Amino acid sequence: MSQSRQLAVIMFTDIVGYTSLMGNDENRAFELLRKNRQLQKPIIERFNGRWIKELGDGVMASFNTVSDAVNAAIKIQAACNALKEFQLRIGIHMGEVVFENDDVFGDGVNIAARIQAIANPGSIFISEVVHDNVLNKKDIVTRFVKAQPLKNVKEPVKIYEVVTAPDTDLPTSQVAQKIKPTPKTLVVLFVIIALSASGYFLINFLPTKKVDPATHVKSIAILPFTDMSPGKDQEYLSDGLADEIINSITIIKDLKVIGRTSSFQYKGKDFDARTIGDKLGVNIILEGSIQKSGNILRIITKLISVKEDSTIWSQRFDKESKDIFAIQDSIANKIVEKLKITLSQEEKPRLNKKQTDPEVYSLYLKGLYAYKEQNYDRSIEYNQQAVALDSSFAPAYAFLALAKIWKINGSSTYTDVNVIRETKEFANRSVALDPNLAEGYSALALLAWTIELDYPTAKMNFEKSIKLNPSASLIKNRYAYFLLWMGEFDKAEKLGLDAISSDPADWNGYVIVASANMYKKKFTEAEKYIAEGKKLFPEKWNFDHLYFASKFYSGNYASVIQGLNPRLLKNAATLSENLLSLLCISYLKEGKVTESKELLHLLEETQGGPSSSVDYNLARIYSQNQMTDSCFASLERSFLKREPEFIKLKIDPFFDHLKQDQRYQQLYHQYGFDRYK
């Protein structure tokens, strides 16, 4: 049996609606199969592909290069569109596969098949690894679609679409050269403060929040603008315009502004304004489109009343790129005018954005787009270019600082004093240039909290950021996490509830509220938000951890064992160190000493990586076994390694009986907790 393992590009195609057609007209269905075969086979061969097999109405092929696979897919879709008899879905992935005789097997095949299954009719969906390999090909244009969880794949796969049929209604002479703005995404996760801006969210699960007319609350959702450019290459600009308008109007105290995560979940979705308004609990929707050709911008905006489902204002702007600031200011001021909002003297000057050169602003928006995608390296690169051209543009400095903070936390490089000093300089520069920039103060707060362990300074800057931008859910979540770990549970819960109200599609608010109630021993309330979070965000491990933590702290050790023991028996590696420690101590509490000792030995043999908190969790177990010296030895190691979970020391119930011990007080002091008032 001939078998070889190698890297290959796998393409899957299938005919849209074929099963239904087969049931209605079998002869017609077989005829389409024949035409599909005749259409695809020569194209696959022309691009050096290998026809592997047909699977019902699907076709599997392999290629040696990504360019050949994508170009073949483009030609296949073009030929199919010309035929006008059926539509295809196409999915492409590159990975290691096993060739055995005339067949192919492996994860690379499975992932390609699952990408094809979620593709839109007539589209070509590709994985991130494929996208990264065609990024610099002039004749291939892509756009980011979403991060999609796939069966049996540990992390969500970033999905991109190959743009095959750009259109335009601007004069041909103004059509700009295609640019592919989407960078390779480096996801840097800081475990404790997981503030992913764009998480997976099931729209249909979002509870409808009808607006109560009696409250007279003025509320608005800014939807992401649709990129109508010829090359579909202005997503950074269309997203950035919506982001900047959101940031402009969230400073208005008398206006409820729905957060970015909730508004942006409707990106590319076919929902009417009334449905979106009802889902988000707002009475006004702003939607629009943006089209760039050469130096010409066409921006069309529409302000819609949800209740009447009618347009209360619309305008088309045909301007040069340098007028983008005037357009943004015009839209923000028109919202204020149409909603009959009276601005305070403090709010008036802050509604309009500081201007800069169009090239600088374009670089900043590209950096903002990369930052939202958690590609911090690319965000830093763009914003460094921006400040090199305009050293007085404050927002670029703020996001330089934020991106660097997340990189430091993600890699645990807390000893690199030069990087930390530079990061702080960027944050200080941003607020020096613009004392009203909330993100600048938020960056200073994050730096002081997570890197410098200067909690009074962190609290001071968090307070400034909240005061400057009271409606920004992201800033509220950052501050709420800080308050949670500092033990101010009531304040953290209030901010978390505010964040849920303004941005219900952001999972962080639910984690904060559930955690605050759990530590306050309000377990019924905590488990209500845990259950809601698990329903809305099933892919987030945070709610699974909170569920077992709540059961443990409420004394329900049997539930912890019943829930986690089957996972342990199946594969211990699927349980985090945190869950292993809860299970280990639950066994101990239930008198199952042998099982508890086995888990303790398992953790003791664990080699922790950069994001590991194995020593902290060992200290928890030792504390419950009355192994006090071992407990503090583990805590000391955890502190020296700056393990992520050490941040819980101030509020962790496992160490309550040790708080009078001098060693506990020394660690408490070294980590700076005693300086927080």
ZIQUILIN-V573586 format. One record per pair of residues at least 24 apart in sequence whose C-alpha atoms are under 8 Angstrom apart, sorted by the first residue. I is the first residue (numbers start at 0). J is the second residue. If there is no record, write none. Layout:
((I J) (I J))
This chain:
((0 99) (0 100) (1 99) (1 100) (2 97) (2 98) (2 99) (2 100) (3 97) (3 98) (3 99) (4 95) (4 96) (4 97) (4 98) (5 95) (5 96) (5 97) (5 98) (6 93) (6 94) (6 95) (6 96) (7 61) (7 62) (7 63) (7 64) (7 93) (7 94) (7 95) (7 96) (7 107) (8 61) (8 62) (8 63) (8 64) (8 65) (8 68) (8 91) (8 92) (8 93) (8 94) (9 59) (9 60) (9 61) (9 62) (9 68) (9 91) (9 92) (9 93) (9 94) (9 107) (9 108) (9 111) (10 58) (10 59) (10 60) (10 61) (10 62) (10 68) (10 89) (10 90) (10 91) (10 92) (10 111) (10 112) (11 57) (11 58) (11 59) (11 60) (11 89) (11 90) (11 91) (11 111) (11 112) (11 115) (12 57) (12 58) (12 59) (12 87) (12 88) (12 89) (12 90) (12 115) (13 56) (13 57) (13 58) (13 87) (13 88) (13 89) (13 115) (14 56) (14 57) (14 85) (14 86) (14 87) (14 88) (15 85) (15 86) (15 87) (15 88) (15 120) (17 56) (31 84) (31 85) (32 56) (38 75) (38 78) (38 79) (39 75) (42 71) (42 74) (42 75) (43 71) (46 70) (46 71) (51 101) (51 102) (51 103) (52 102) (65 93) (65 129) (65 132) (65 133) (66 132) (66 133) (70 139) (72 123) (73 123) (73 163) (76 121) (76 122) (77 163) (86 120) (86 121) (87 120) (87 121) (87 122) (88 115) (88 116) (88 118) (88 119) (88 120) (88 121) (88 122) (88 123) (89 115) (89 118) (89 121) (89 122) (89 123) (89 124) (90 114) (90 115) (90 116) (90 118) (90 123) (90 124) (90 125) (91 115) (91 123) (91 124) (91 125) (91 126) (91 129) (92 125) (92 126) (92 128) (92 129) (93 126) (93 128) (93 129) (110 149) (113 149) (114 158) (122 160) (122 161) (122 163) (123 160) (123 161) (123 162) (124 158) (124 159) (124 160) (124 161) (125 158) (125 159) (125 160) (125 161) (126 156) (126 157) (126 158) (126 159) (127 156) (127 157) (127 158) (127 159) (127 183) (130 159) (131 182) (131 183) (134 179) (134 181) (134 182) (135 179) (137 177) (137 178) (140 177) (140 178) (140 179) (140 230) (140 231) (140 232) (141 179) (141 181) (141 231) (141 232) (142 179) (142 181) (142 231) (142 232) (142 234) (143 181) (146 198) (146 199) (147 199) (148 538) (162 230) (162 231) (165 228) (165 229) (165 230) (165 231) (166 227) (166 228) (166 229) (166 230) (167 227) (167 228) (167 229) (169 292) (173 292) (173 293) (173 294) (173 295) (174 229) (174 292) (174 293) (175 229) (175 291) (175 292) (175 293) (176 230) (176 293) (177 229) (177 230) (177 232) (178 230) (178 232) (179 232) (180 232) (180 233) (180 234) (180 235) (180 365) (181 369) (182 369) (182 374) (182 377) (183 374) (184 369) (184 372) (184 373) (184 374) (185 373) (185 374) (185 375) (185 376) (186 372) (186 373) (186 374) (187 373) (187 374) (187 375) (187 405) (187 406) (187 409) (188 405) (188 409) (189 405) (189 408) (189 409) (190 610) (190 643) (191 643) (191 644) (192 477) (192 480) (193 507) (194 473) (194 476) (194 477) (194 507) (195 373) (196 259) (196 260) (196 371) (196 372) (196 505) (197 260) (197 371) (197 372) (198 260) (198 505) (199 536) (199 538) (200 264) (200 504) (200 535) (200 536) (201 535) (201 536) (202 264) (204 534) (204 535) (205 278) (205 503) (205 504) (205 535) (206 278) (207 277) (207 278) (207 279) (207 280) (208 277) (208 278) (208 279) (208 280) (209 277) (209 278) (209 280) (209 281) (210 277) (210 280) (210 281) (210 282) (216 254) (216 255) (217 253) (217 254) (217 255) (217 281) (217 282) (217 338) (218 254) (218 255) (218 256) (218 257) (218 280) (218 281) (218 282) (218 283) (219 254) (219 255) (219 256) (219 257) (219 281) (219 282) (219 283) (219 284) (219 285) (220 256) (220 257) (220 258) (220 262) (220 276) (220 279) (220 281) (220 283) (220 284) (220 285) (221 245) (221 256) (221 257) (221 259) (221 262) (221 284) (221 285) (221 286) (222 262) (222 263) (222 265) (222 266) (222 284) (222 285) (222 286) (222 287) (223 262) (223 263) (223 265) (223 266) (223 286) (223 287) (224 286) (224 287) (224 288) (224 289) (225 267) (225 287) (225 288) (225 289) (226 288) (226 289) (226 290) (227 288) (227 289) (227 290) (227 291) (228 289) (228 290) (228 291) (228 292) (229 290) (229 291) (229 292) (233 290) (233 291) (235 364) (235 365) (235 367) (235 368) (236 361) (236 364) (236 365) (237 288) (237 289) (238 368) (239 364) (239 367) (239 368) (240 327) (243 327) (244 327) (244 330) (244 331) (246 471) (247 331) (247 349) (247 350) (247 351) (247 352) (248 331) (248 350) (249 468) (249 469) (249 470) (249 471) (250 346) (250 349) (250 350) (250 467) (250 468) (250 469) (250 470) (251 342) (251 346) (251 468) (251 470) (252 469) (252 470) (253 340) (254 340) (255 470) (255 501) (256 470) (256 501) (257 281) (257 501) (257 502) (258 471) (258 472) (258 473) (258 501) (258 502) (259 502) (260 502) (260 504) (260 505) (261 502) (261 503) (261 504) (261 505) (264 504) (272 303) (272 305) (272 308) (273 305) (273 306) (273 308) (276 305) (277 305) (279 503) (281 305) (282 306) (294 319) (294 320) (295 319) (295 320) (296 320) (302 334) (311 337) (312 337) (320 357) (321 356) (321 357) (323 357) (324 352) (324 353) (324 354) (327 351) (327 352) (328 352) (349 435) (353 392) (355 389) (355 392) (356 389) (358 385) (359 384) (359 385) (359 386) (359 388) (359 389) (360 385) (363 394) (363 395) (366 398) (367 398) (370 398) (370 402) (375 402) (375 403) (375 405) (375 406) (376 402) (378 402) (379 403) (391 432) (392 429) (392 432) (393 428) (393 429) (393 430) (393 432) (393 433) (393 436) (394 429) (394 436) (394 438) (394 439) (395 429) (396 425) (396 426) (396 428) (396 429) (396 439) (397 425) (397 426) (397 429) (397 430) (397 438) (397 439) (397 442) (398 438) (398 439) (399 425) (399 426) (400 425) (400 426) (400 442) (401 426) (401 442) (404 442) (404 445) (404 446) (408 449) (408 450) (409 610) (410 609) (411 609) (411 610) (411 641) (413 450) (435 467) (436 464) (436 467) (437 463) (437 464) (437 465) (437 467) (437 468) (438 464) (438 474) (439 464) (440 464) (441 474) (445 477) (448 481) (452 670) (452 671) (453 671) (453 674) (454 671) (454 672) (454 674) (454 675) (455 674) (455 675) (455 676) (470 501) (472 497) (472 498) (472 499) (472 501) (472 502) (473 498) (476 507) (476 508) (476 511) (479 511) (480 511) (483 511) (483 514) (483 515) (484 646) (484 647) (484 649) (484 650) (485 649) (485 650) (485 672) (485 675) (486 649) (486 650) (488 515) (488 516) (488 518) (488 519) (489 515) (491 515) (492 516) (506 532) (506 536) (510 541) (510 542) (513 545) (514 545) (517 549) (517 552) (518 650) (520 552) (520 553) (522 549) (522 553) (525 549) (544 577) (544 578) (547 578) (547 581) (548 581) (551 581) (551 585) (556 585) (556 586) (556 588) (556 589) (557 585) (557 589) (559 585) (560 585) (560 586) (576 602) (576 611) (576 612) (576 613) (576 616) (577 612) (577 616) (580 616) (580 617) (580 619) (580 620) (583 620) (584 620) (584 623) (610 642) (610 643) (611 642) (611 643) (612 637) (612 642) (612 643) (612 644) (612 645) (613 637) (615 642) (615 644) (615 645) (619 653) (619 654) (622 653) (622 654) (623 653) (631 662) (631 663) (635 666) (638 666) (638 670))
